[in-house]
């Protein structure tokens, strides 16, 4: 399983946000990209996207990671 945790902080604008993503298999042989995001310290939103292969799910995760980094999110944690 791959998991990435990103955060964005800007005290001047009262911004404290997180974005978590993970790739893992499900019980039906598909691969899931699970995303969770919201304000740090509060409940967030969750989205689950299914893919036919692990490679497809990892490509989607990599693309989203790039988008978030361009929007000033920084790595807090990552595991493989």
Backbone as CSV, one residue per row, in Angstrom:
resi,resn,N_x,N_y,N_z,CA_x,CA_y,CA_z,C_x,C_y,C_z
1,UNK,0.844,-1.181,0.000,0.000,0.000,0.000,0.891,1.246,0.000
2,UNK,0.504,2.227,-0.758,1.192,3.517,-0.810,0.300,4.545,-0.136
3,UNK,0.898,5.371,0.706,0.126,6.426,1.371,0.934,7.716,1.361
4,UNK,0.277,8.815,0.998,0.911,10.138,0.959,0.065,11.106,1.783
5,UNK,0.742,11.878,2.610,0.058,12.881,3.433,0.669,14.241,3.107
6,UNK,-0.179,15.171,2.688,0.244,16.527,2.340,-0.492,17.529,3.216
7,UNK,0.153,18.658,3.481,-0.499,19.729,4.237,-0.152,21.072,3.621
8,UNK,-1.052,22.029,3.859,-0.875,23.397,3.380,-1.175,24.335,4.545
9,UNK,-0.228,25.223,4.850,-0.387,26.159,5.963,-0.116,27.581,5.472
10,UNK,-0.975,28.499,5.855,-0.757,29.928,5.598,-1.490,30.681,6.705
11,UNK,-0.748,31.054,7.740,-1.349,31.705,8.907,-2.012,33.026,8.547
12,UNK,-1.442,33.768,7.609,-2.015,35.062,7.225,-3.414,34.919,6.627
13,UNK,-3.655,33.800,5.954,-4.956,33.565,5.315,-5.808,32.558,6.090
14,UNK,-5.356,32.179,7.289,-6.051,31.208,8.128,-6.266,29.875,7.393
15,UNK,-5.241,29.416,6.680,-5.308,28.168,5.930,-4.526,27.098,6.670
16,UNK,-5.180,26.008,6.970,-4.550,24.831,7.584,-5.302,23.619,7.033
17,UNK,-4.820,23.079,5.909,-5.542,22.019,5.203,-4.662,20.791,5.032
18,UNK,-5.303,19.637,4.894,-4.576,18.395,4.650,-5.172,17.678,3.441
19,UNK,-4.363,16.796,2.870,-4.794,15.975,1.742,-4.056,14.650,1.874
20,UNK,-4.789,13.559,2.077,-4.211,12.216,2.194,-4.651,11.373,1.021
21,UNK,-3.721,10.583,0.484,-4.048,9.681,-0.613,-3.407,8.328,-0.340
22,UNK,-4.104,7.264,-0.710,-3.529,5.931,-0.593,-4.031,5.051,-1.725
23,UNK,-3.190,4.104,-2.121,-3.535,3.131,-3.147,-3.498,1.754,-2.495
24,UNK,-4.583,0.994,-2.665,-4.632,-0.347,-2.076,-5.609,-1.220,-2.857
25,UNK,-5.429,-2.543,-2.777,-6.354,-3.448,-3.473,-7.672,-3.570,-2.701
26,UNK,-8.740,-3.884,-3.433,-10.000,-4.165,-2.746,-10.297,-5.661,-2.845
27,UNK,-11.408,-6.074,-2.329,-11.735,-7.506,-2.285,-12.149,-8.085,-3.633
28,UNK,-12.339,-7.241,-4.638,-12.830,-7.700,-5.938,-11.754,-7.685,-7.023
29,UNK,-10.489,-7.570,-6.623,-9.394,-7.596,-7.572,-9.111,-6.268,-8.246
30,UNK,-9.789,-5.221,-7.822,-9.544,-3.885,-8.364,-8.590,-3.148,-7.431
31,UNK,-8.124,-2.002,-7.899,-7.261,-1.159,-7.081,-7.982,0.146,-6.795
32,UNK,-7.878,0.601,-5.552,-8.584,1.806,-5.126,-7.600,2.925,-4.814
33,UNK,-7.942,4.120,-5.256,-7.246,5.340,-4.853,-8.191,6.047,-3.898
34,UNK,-7.823,6.062,-2.625,-8.656,6.701,-1.609,-8.064,8.057,-1.292
35,UNK,-8.923,9.086,-1.294,-8.495,10.449,-0.991,-9.318,10.985,0.171
36,UNK,-8.645,11.700,1.042,-9.322,12.365,2.153,-8.735,13.758,2.259
37,UNK,-9.588,14.759,2.407,-9.102,16.140,2.474,-10.018,16.980,3.342
38,UNK,-9.457,18.075,3.852,-10.247,18.993,4.663,-9.358,19.886,5.507
39,UNK,-9.975,20.537,6.468,-9.262,21.423,7.381,-8.641,20.573,8.488
40,UNK,-7.401,20.868,8.833,-6.706,20.126,9.883,-7.476,20.277,11.194
41,UNK,-7.718,19.157,11.869,-8.428,19.155,13.142,-9.926,18.972,13.017
42,UNK,-10.433,18.878,11.793,-11.868,18.684,11.587,-12.091,17.490,10.666
43,UNK,-13.303,17.008,10.640,-13.651,15.925,9.730,-13.527,16.384,8.294
44,UNK,-13.166,15.472,7.434,-12.961,15.849,6.042,-13.878,15.106,5.097
45,UNK,-13.546,15.192,3.832,-14.278,14.515,2.775,-13.470,13.301,2.339
46,UNK,-14.165,12.271,1.877,-13.497,11.062,1.403,-14.036,10.716,0.026
47,UNK,-13.116,10.315,-0.857,-13.505,9.882,-2.195,-12.709,8.622,-2.530
48,UNK,-13.358,7.669,-3.163,-12.732,6.417,-3.550,-12.916,6.230,-5.054
49,UNK,-11.798,6.125,-5.779,-11.830,5.879,-7.218,-11.246,4.491,-7.474
50,UNK,-11.908,3.695,-8.317,-11.463,2.337,-8.601,-10.767,2.253,-9.951
51,UNK,-9.731,1.399,-10.005,-8.944,1.195,-11.216,-8.763,-0.304,-11.442
52,UNK,-8.522,-0.670,-12.676,-8.341,-2.085,-13.010,-6.972,-2.612,-12.627
53,UNK,-5.979,-1.725,-12.543,-4.629,-2.187,-12.210,-3.979,-1.256,-11.194
54,UNK,-2.975,-1.795,-10.533,-2.215,-1.003,-9.574,-1.495,0.142,-10.285
55,UNK,-0.979,-0.126,-11.480,-0.257,0.899,-12.241,-1.152,2.094,-12.560
56,UNK,-2.402,1.831,-12.944,-3.336,2.931,-13.236,-3.599,3.765,-11.986
57,UNK,-3.802,3.090,-10.861,-4.074,3.797,-9.602,-2.867,4.636,-9.188
58,UNK,-1.659,4.087,-9.362,-0.446,4.832,-9.007,-0.247,6.046,-9.914
59,UNK,-0.583,5.908,-11.191,-0.481,7.058,-12.101,-1.436,8.167,-11.669
60,UNK,-2.645,7.793,-11.289,-3.621,8.783,-10.830,-3.129,9.469,-9.555
61,UNK,-2.572,8.691,-8.630,-2.045,9.247,-7.391,-0.908,10.222,-7.698
62,UNK,-0.010,9.842,-8.573,1.116,10.690,-8.937,0.641,12.007,-9.564
63,UNK,-0.350,11.937,-10.429,-0.903,13.140,-11.042,-1.516,14.078,-10.022
64,UNK,-2.289,13.521,-9.086,-2.907,14.346,-8.043,-1.856,14.949,-7.114
65,UNK,-0.823,14.176,-6.828,0.246,14.680,-5.975,0.893,15.909,-6.616
66,UNK,1.139,15.866,-7.907,1.715,17.001,-8.617,0.819,18.230,-8.574
67,UNK,-0.477,18.007,-8.765,-1.436,19.116,-8.712,-1.412,19.767,-7.333
68,UNK,-1.435,18.961,-6.292,-1.456,19.498,-4.928,-0.158,20.232,-4.599
69,UNK,0.975,19.717,-5.066,2.236,20.399,-4.803,2.294,21.743,-5.526
70,UNK,1.729,21.828,-6.709,1.681,23.117,-7.411,0.773,24.107,-6.687
71,UNK,-0.123,23.597,-5.868,-1.020,24.457,-5.081,-0.491,24.669,-3.661
72,UNK,0.816,24.493,-3.469,1.533,24.798,-2.213,1.339,23.773,-1.102
73,UNK,0.837,22.580,-1.402,0.802,21.516,-0.399,2.196,20.920,-0.297
74,UNK,2.609,20.558,0.925,3.934,19.995,1.162,3.809,18.627,1.805
75,UNK,4.788,17.757,1.536,4.803,16.414,2.110,4.974,16.459,3.617
76,UNK,4.137,15.707,4.320,4.270,15.539,5.760,4.671,14.098,6.033
77,UNK,4.176,13.177,5.234,4.503,11.771,5.410,4.241,11.001,4.152
78,UNK,4.977,9.869,4.023,4.806,9.014,2.847,5.258,7.624,3.237
79,UNK,4.513,6.616,2.819,4.919,5.241,3.077,4.605,4.381,1.862
80,UNK,5.404,3.347,1.700,5.208,2.405,0.576,4.969,1.031,1.120
